[in-house]
Amino acid sequence: MSVDVVRRSLMLHGRRISYLTLAAEIGGPLIVLIHGSGVSARYWVEQLRGLAPAGHAVALDLPGHGQSDDALDPSAEHYADVVGDFVEALGVGPAIAVGHSLGGAVALALAARRPTVVRGLVLLSACARLPATESPAQWLLPFLPGPLRKALFFMTAKRLLFAPCASAGAISLGMQELRACRPQTLARDVAIARTMDLTEPARMLRLPTLILCGSRDQVTPPELSQELNALVAGSRLVVIEGAGHMALMEAPAVVNREIAAFAEAVTSASRVAGHRPVVDRRAVSPPRRLLARLRALFATS
């Protein structure tokens, strides 16, 4: 099977949405990978390859990111609607939506606004709402000269985003992504993250949900994932020991294993509940306890 990652695009309402997927035809459920603030689909490359046995993974560039056209109305809700339109345009949904960081909020908003296009959620290094905190550095940064401000931003970002044990390759890719992001897009993403509140959609969620976080995440610490786990009925929380905010790059094997097991469990539970998957060429039995919990969720939704 080819492991070549290819870039494709489609038009949604007259605007280009770019995405990455594997060149080979892949069976199994559709897995949509939604990136976070200031980055693009490129940082999902380990998942695009690693999830191939479990499903058909695609990673899109949200509007204004990567090679997608700019957003007309940037917000978590707008991004969610774009992802919903994207899934429908592919024609192989419903999807398992995997969101990292701000992408997790987008996945939550997607489930609330377009429930028919989602069959399960994986929320990685995510939260429903960021705590209101201000540091002296946040107040000082806008008044510093441009080059100095930029240098301090990237130095701080590197320290906050990655755990000390992160590989040089993971750090290099993450920092390349941040540096390539359009400044106005990064500023809008930060503003969205600081003002969003998806507490109520999370509380009302009735979909199979897996929550992943790194034990050394400084941006969305494990406490926020624990709060999210308490909000989302029937969700499962997995803490990845030693990983930071960029767990998908720092511990890709662990992240891929958890997403793959979740995808197989959701697909099996859908089949048991009488929901015929659009794309499904395997029948892999999930762990019994997890399958029982997923059956209960489908029975009550």
C-alpha positions as CSV (number, residue, x, y, z in Angstrom):
1,M,0.0,0.0,0.0
2,S,1.3,3.4,-0.9
3,V,2.2,5.7,2.0
4,D,2.6,8.8,-0.2
5,V,0.7,11.8,1.2
6,V,-0.9,13.9,-1.6
7,R,-2.5,17.3,-1.6
8,R,-6.0,17.8,-3.0
9,S,-8.6,20.5,-2.9
10,L,-12.2,21.2,-3.5
11,M,-14.4,24.3,-3.8
12,L,-16.9,25.1,-1.1
13,H,-19.2,28.1,-1.8
14,G,-16.7,29.5,-4.2
15,R,-13.7,29.2,-1.8
16,R,-10.9,26.7,-2.0
17,I,-10.3,24.2,0.8
18,S,-7.0,22.3,0.6
19,Y,-6.5,18.9,2.2
20,L,-4.0,16.1,2.6
21,T,-4.7,12.4,2.3
22,L,-2.9,9.2,1.2
23,A,-2.6,8.5,-2.5
24,A,-3.8,4.9,-2.0
25,E,-7.5,4.1,-1.7
26,I,-8.2,3.3,2.0
27,G,-11.2,1.5,3.4
28,G,-12.8,2.0,6.8
29,P,-14.5,5.0,8.4
30,L,-13.8,8.5,7.4
31,I,-11.4,10.2,9.9
32,V,-11.2,14.0,9.6
33,L,-8.2,15.6,11.2
34,I,-8.8,19.2,12.3
35,H,-5.6,21.2,13.2
36,G,-5.2,23.9,15.8
37,S,-4.2,27.5,16.0
38,G,-1.5,28.9,13.7
39,V,-0.7,25.6,11.9
40,S,-2.1,23.5,9.0
41,A,-2.8,20.0,7.9
42,R,0.9,19.3,7.4
43,Y,1.5,18.5,11.1
44,W,-0.9,15.5,10.9
45,V,1.4,13.6,8.5
46,E,2.2,10.9,11.2
47,Q,-1.6,10.3,11.6
48,L,-2.3,10.2,7.9
49,R,0.1,7.4,7.5
50,G,-0.3,5.7,10.9
51,L,-4.1,5.6,10.8
52,A,-4.3,4.0,7.3
53,P,-5.2,0.5,8.6
54,A,-8.0,1.9,10.8
55,G,-9.7,4.3,8.3
56,H,-9.6,6.8,5.5
57,A,-7.9,9.8,7.1
58,V,-8.0,13.3,5.6
59,A,-6.5,16.5,7.1
60,L,-7.9,19.7,5.9
61,D,-6.4,23.3,6.0
62,L,-9.0,25.4,7.8
63,P,-9.9,28.7,6.0
64,G,-7.0,31.1,6.1
65,H,-4.5,28.3,7.0
66,G,-2.1,26.4,4.8
67,Q,-3.2,26.5,1.2
68,S,-6.9,27.1,1.8
69,D,-8.6,30.4,0.9
70,D,-9.1,33.0,3.7
71,A,-12.1,32.9,6.0
72,L,-14.9,35.3,5.5
73,D,-16.1,35.1,9.1
74,P,-13.4,33.5,11.3
75,S,-14.8,31.8,14.3
76,A,-15.0,28.3,15.8
77,E,-18.6,28.0,14.5
78,H,-17.6,29.1,11.0
79,Y,-14.7,26.6,10.9
80,A,-17.1,23.9,12.1
81,D,-19.6,24.7,9.3
82,V,-16.7,24.5,6.7
83,V,-15.7,21.1,8.1
84,G,-19.3,19.9,7.9
85,D,-19.6,21.1,4.3
86,F,-16.2,19.4,3.6
87,V,-17.4,16.0,5.0
88,E,-20.6,16.2,2.9
89,A,-18.7,17.2,-0.2
90,L,-16.4,14.1,0.2
91,G,-19.6,12.0,0.2
92,V,-18.2,9.2,2.5
93,G,-19.3,10.3,5.9
94,P,-20.4,10.5,8.6
95,A,-16.9,11.1,10.0
96,I,-14.9,10.6,13.1
97,A,-13.8,14.1,13.8
98,V,-10.3,14.4,15.5
99,G,-9.5,17.9,16.7
100,H,-6.3,19.2,18.2
101,S,-6.2,22.3,20.4
102,L,-8.5,24.9,18.8
103,G,-9.4,22.1,16.4
104,G,-11.0,20.3,19.3
105,A,-13.3,23.2,19.9
106,V,-14.1,23.2,16.2
107,A,-14.9,19.5,16.5
108,L,-17.2,20.2,19.4
109,A,-19.0,23.0,17.5
110,L,-19.3,20.7,14.5
111,A,-21.0,18.0,16.6
112,A,-23.4,20.5,18.0
113,R,-24.3,22.2,14.7
114,R,-24.1,19.3,12.3
115,P,-24.7,16.1,14.2
116,T,-25.6,14.1,11.1
117,V,-22.0,14.4,9.7
118,V,-20.3,13.1,12.9
119,R,-20.2,9.6,14.4
120,G,-17.6,10.2,17.0
121,L,-15.1,12.7,18.4
122,V,-11.5,12.6,19.5
123,L,-10.5,15.7,21.4
124,L,-6.7,16.1,21.7
125,S,-5.1,18.7,23.9
126,A,-8.5,20.5,23.9
127,C,-10.9,22.2,26.2
128,A,-14.4,23.7,26.2
129,R,-13.1,27.1,27.5
130,L,-9.8,28.5,28.4
131,P,-9.4,30.0,31.9
132,A,-9.2,33.8,32.0
133,T,-5.5,34.4,32.8
134,E,-3.3,37.4,32.0
135,S,0.4,37.6,32.6
136,P,2.6,40.7,32.6
137,A,4.3,39.4,29.4
138,Q,0.9,39.4,27.6
139,W,0.5,43.1,28.4
140,L,4.0,44.0,27.5
141,L,4.4,42.1,24.3
142,P,2.3,44.4,22.0
143,F,4.5,47.4,22.9
144,L,7.8,45.7,22.0
145,P,9.5,46.5,18.7
146,G,8.4,44.1,15.8
147,P,11.5,41.9,15.4
148,L,12.0,41.5,19.2
149,R,8.3,40.8,19.7
150,K,8.5,38.1,17.0
151,A,11.6,36.5,18.4
152,L,10.1,36.4,21.9
153,F,6.8,34.9,20.6
154,F,8.5,32.0,18.9
155,M,10.9,31.4,21.8
156,T,7.9,31.3,24.2
157,A,5.8,29.2,21.8
158,K,8.6,26.5,21.6
159,R,8.8,26.3,25.4
160,L,5.1,26.1,25.9
161,L,4.1,23.8,23.1
162,F,6.6,21.0,23.5
163,A,7.7,18.9,26.5
164,P,11.4,18.9,27.3
165,C,11.7,15.3,25.9
166,A,10.2,16.1,22.5
167,S,12.2,15.1,19.5
168,A,14.1,17.6,17.4
169,G,12.1,16.6,14.4
170,A,8.8,17.2,16.1
171,I,9.9,20.6,17.3
172,S,11.3,21.6,13.9
173,L,8.0,20.7,12.1
174,G,5.9,22.5,14.7
175,M,8.0,25.7,14.6
176,Q,8.0,25.6,10.8
177,E,4.2,25.5,10.8
178,L,4.0,28.5,13.2
179,R,6.4,30.5,11.1
180,A,4.6,29.8,7.9
181,C,1.2,30.9,9.3
182,R,-0.2,34.2,8.1
183,P,0.2,36.7,11.0
184,Q,-3.5,37.8,10.8
185,T,-4.6,34.2,10.8
186,L,-2.6,33.5,14.0
187,A,-3.9,36.6,15.7
188,R,-7.5,35.6,14.8
189,D,-7.0,32.1,16.1
190,V,-5.6,33.3,19.4
191,A,-8.6,35.7,19.7
192,I,-11.1,32.8,19.0
193,A,-9.4,30.6,21.5
194,R,-9.4,33.2,24.3
195,T,-13.1,34.1,23.8
196,M,-14.7,30.7,23.0
197,D,-17.0,29.0,25.4
198,L,-18.3,25.5,24.3
199,T,-19.3,24.4,27.8
200,E,-22.9,23.9,27.0
201,P,-22.4,22.1,23.7
202,A,-20.0,19.8,25.5
203,R,-22.5,19.2,28.3
204,M,-25.2,18.3,25.7
205,L,-23.0,16.0,23.6
206,R,-24.2,12.5,23.2
207,L,-21.6,11.0,20.9
208,P,-18.8,8.5,21.5
209,T,-15.9,10.7,22.6
210,L,-12.3,10.1,23.4
211,I,-10.2,12.8,25.1
212,L,-6.4,12.7,24.9
213,C,-3.9,15.0,26.6
214,G,-0.3,15.1,27.4
215,S,0.7,14.9,31.0
216,R,3.1,17.9,30.5
217,D,0.8,20.1,28.4
218,Q,1.3,23.7,29.5
219,V,-1.2,25.2,27.1
220,T,-4.2,23.1,27.9
221,P,-3.1,21.3,31.1
222,P,-4.6,17.9,32.0
223,E,-6.9,19.6,34.5
224,L,-8.8,21.1,31.5
225,S,-9.1,17.7,29.9
226,Q,-10.4,16.3,33.2
227,E,-13.1,19.1,33.2
228,L,-14.0,18.3,29.6
229,N,-14.2,14.6,30.5
230,A,-16.7,15.5,33.3
231,L,-18.8,17.6,30.9
232,V,-19.1,15.0,28.1
233,A,-21.3,12.1,29.2
234,G,-19.7,8.7,28.7
235,S,-16.4,10.1,27.4
236,R,-13.1,8.4,28.0
237,L,-9.9,10.3,29.1
238,V,-6.4,9.1,28.3
239,V,-3.4,11.0,29.6
240,I,-0.2,10.5,27.5
241,E,2.7,10.4,30.0
242,G,5.5,12.8,29.2
243,A,3.9,14.5,26.2
244,G,3.2,18.2,25.8
245,H,0.6,20.1,23.9
246,M,1.9,18.8,20.6
247,A,1.3,15.1,21.6
248,L,0.3,14.2,18.0
249,M,3.9,14.9,17.0
250,E,5.6,14.1,20.2
251,A,4.0,10.7,20.8
252,P,2.5,9.7,17.4
253,A,2.5,6.0,18.0
254,V,0.4,6.4,21.2
255,V,-2.0,8.9,19.6
256,N,-2.5,6.7,16.5
257,R,-3.1,3.6,18.6
258,E,-5.8,5.3,20.7
259,I,-7.5,6.9,17.7
260,A,-7.4,3.6,15.7
261,A,-8.9,1.6,18.6
262,F,-11.6,4.3,19.1
263,A,-12.4,4.3,15.3
264,E,-12.8,0.5,15.3
265,A,-15.0,0.5,18.4
266,V,-17.2,3.3,17.0
267,T,-17.6,1.4,13.7
268,S,-18.4,-1.8,15.4
269,A,-20.9,-0.1,17.7
270,S,-22.6,1.6,14.7
271,R,-23.0,-1.8,13.0
272,V,-24.4,-3.4,16.1
273,A,-26.9,-0.5,16.5
274,G,-28.0,-0.8,12.9
275,H,-26.2,2.1,11.4
276,R,-24.6,1.0,8.2
277,P,-21.2,2.7,7.6
278,V,-20.7,4.3,4.2
279,V,-17.1,2.9,4.0
280,D,-16.3,-0.2,6.1
281,R,-14.2,-3.2,4.9
282,R,-13.2,-4.7,8.2
283,A,-14.8,-6.2,11.2
284,V,-12.4,-5.8,14.1
285,S,-13.8,-6.5,17.6
286,P,-13.1,-3.7,20.1
287,P,-12.5,-4.2,23.8
288,R,-15.8,-5.5,25.3
289,R,-16.1,-2.8,28.0
290,L,-15.6,0.1,25.5
291,L,-18.0,-1.5,23.0
292,A,-20.6,-1.8,25.8
293,R,-20.3,1.9,26.6
294,L,-20.6,2.9,23.0
295,R,-23.7,0.7,22.6
296,A,-25.3,2.4,25.5
297,L,-24.5,5.8,24.0
298,F,-26.1,4.9,20.7
299,A,-29.1,3.4,22.5
300,T,-29.8,6.7,24.3
301,S,-28.9,9.2,21.6
